[in-house]
Amino acid sequence: MKTIVIYNSQTGFTKRYAQWIAEKVNADCIEYSKAKRMDLDSYDSIVFGGWALGGSISKLGWFKKNISRWKEKKLVAFCVGASPADNPEIEQTLPKNFSEEELKNIKWFYCPGGLDYEKMSVTSRMMMKTFVKFLKAKKDKTEEDLEQIRIMSSSYDISNIKYIEPIIDYLNG
């Protein structure tokens, strides 16, 4: 089975996961900016990875636009975000990126990455810092708020190759 892993990465976490997946399934691994100009008809499986911010997945529109063309292929979308894998908001928020019809043709996954303020775009860095300021200014902070403030106040890395196991199982299954 011929597989391609396409990724869009801002700070390197999504690229790392894409490379791990590609290595495990012996796939081509291509950056989104190059892959969007390629003919992908020769691939049996197409894996797309983007980073998550505010419940949205970067560059997902390109992938979604092509789902109907790729109905005969095994399609995977994964996103990498700053939240731990057990954050209940992931299961509530990320499926909303897809319509019911799209979810019939693709399988989606979440992989925790982290924050790297030094590599973030100015806009992303400002959004994150603004959110942290909002949490700090909040009256009657919950324990969850305090934990988010602590975690999001500086860069961190919670990525782990173990999080690609369900993706690999699906691709091989």
C-alpha positions in Angstrom: 0.0 0.0 0.0 1.5 3.3 -1.1 1.0 6.1 1.5 1.8 9.8 1.7 1.9 11.8 4.9 1.3 15.5 4.3 1.8 18.0 7.1 1.6 21.7 8.0 3.7 22.6 11.0 4.4 26.0 12.6 6.7 25.1 15.4 7.8 21.5 14.5 5.5 19.3 16.6 3.3 18.3 13.6 6.4 17.7 11.4 7.8 15.4 14.1 4.6 13.4 14.2 4.4 13.3 10.4 7.9 11.9 10.2 7.3 9.3 12.9 4.2 8.1 11.0 6.0 8.1 7.7 8.8 6.0 9.1 6.5 3.4 10.7 4.5 2.8 7.5 7.3 3.5 5.0 5.5 6.5 3.5 6.5 9.6 1.6 6.5 12.6 3.9 5.8 16.0 2.3 5.2 19.5 3.6 1.8 20.8 2.7 3.1 23.7 0.6 4.7 21.2 -1.8 2.0 18.5 -1.6 -0.9 20.8 -2.5 0.6 21.0 -6.0 1.2 17.3 -6.4 -0.9 14.6 -8.1 -1.8 12.2 -5.4 -3.7 9.7 -7.5 -1.0 7.0 -7.2 -1.4 6.8 -3.4 -3.6 4.3 -1.6 -3.6 6.2 1.7 -3.4 9.9 2.3 -2.6 11.2 5.8 -2.9 14.9 6.5 -1.6 16.6 9.7 -2.0 20.1 10.8 -1.7 22.0 14.1 -4.7 22.9 16.2 -5.5 26.3 17.5 -8.8 27.3 19.1 -10.4 24.1 17.9 -9.5 24.6 14.2 -6.9 22.6 12.2 -4.5 24.5 10.1 -4.8 24.0 6.3 -7.6 21.5 6.7 -9.7 23.2 4.0 -7.4 21.9 1.3 -7.7 18.3 2.6 -11.5 18.6 2.9 -11.8 20.1 -0.6 -10.3 16.9 -2.0 -12.1 14.2 0.1 -14.7 13.6 -2.5 -12.0 13.0 -5.1 -10.2 10.5 -2.8 -13.2 8.4 -1.7 -11.5 5.2 -2.8 -8.4 5.9 -0.6 -7.8 5.4 3.0 -7.9 9.0 4.5 -6.5 10.1 7.8 -6.4 13.5 9.4 -4.5 14.2 12.5 -3.9 17.4 14.4 -1.3 18.3 17.0 -2.1 20.7 19.8 -0.9 22.0 23.1 -3.5 20.1 25.1 -2.8 16.8 26.8 -4.4 13.8 25.0 -6.9 13.2 27.8 -8.4 16.7 27.5 -12.2 16.1 27.1 -12.6 19.2 24.9 -10.7 17.4 22.1 -13.5 14.9 21.6 -16.1 17.7 21.7 -14.3 20.3 19.5 -12.2 18.6 16.8 -14.9 16.5 15.2 -16.7 19.8 14.5 -14.0 20.5 11.8 -15.7 17.8 9.7 -19.3 17.3 8.4 -21.1 14.0 9.0 -20.5 13.1 5.3 -16.7 13.8 5.6 -16.5 11.7 8.7 -17.8 8.7 6.7 -14.7 8.9 4.5 -11.9 9.9 7.0 -10.6 8.9 10.4 -9.2 11.7 12.6 -6.7 11.6 15.4 -5.3 13.9 18.0 -1.6 14.0 19.1 -0.4 16.2 22.0 2.5 18.4 21.0 3.2 21.4 23.2 4.1 25.1 22.8 7.3 26.6 21.5 6.9 30.4 21.8 10.2 31.0 20.1 9.1 29.3 16.9 5.5 30.6 16.9 4.3 33.3 14.5 3.8 36.7 16.1 0.0 36.3 15.7 -0.1 32.9 17.4 2.2 34.0 20.2 0.1 37.1 20.8 -3.1 35.0 20.9 -1.6 32.5 23.4 -0.2 35.3 25.6 -3.6 37.1 25.5 -5.4 33.9 26.5 -3.0 33.5 29.5 -3.6 37.1 30.5 -7.3 36.6 30.3 -7.0 33.5 32.6 -4.8 35.4 35.0 -7.3 38.3 35.2 -10.2 36.0 35.8 -11.9 36.1 39.2 -12.6 32.9 41.1 -10.1 30.9 39.1 -10.7 27.1 39.1 -7.9 24.6 39.6 -8.1 23.9 35.9 -7.6 27.6 35.2 -4.5 27.7 37.5 -3.1 24.6 35.8 -3.6 26.2 32.3 -1.9 29.4 33.4 1.1 27.4 34.8 1.4 25.2 31.7 0.8 27.9 29.1 3.1 30.5 30.6 6.2 29.0 28.9 7.2 26.6 26.2 6.9 22.9 26.8 6.9 19.6 24.9 4.6 16.7 25.6 4.9 14.9 22.3 5.5 11.2 22.4 5.8 8.6 19.6 3.2 6.4 21.5 0.4 8.7 20.3 0.8 7.6 16.7 0.0 3.9 17.5 -3.7 4.3 16.8 -2.9 5.9 13.4 -0.4 3.2 12.5 -2.9 0.5 13.5 -5.6 2.1 11.4 -3.3 2.4 8.3 -2.1 -1.2 8.7 -5.6 -2.5 9.5 
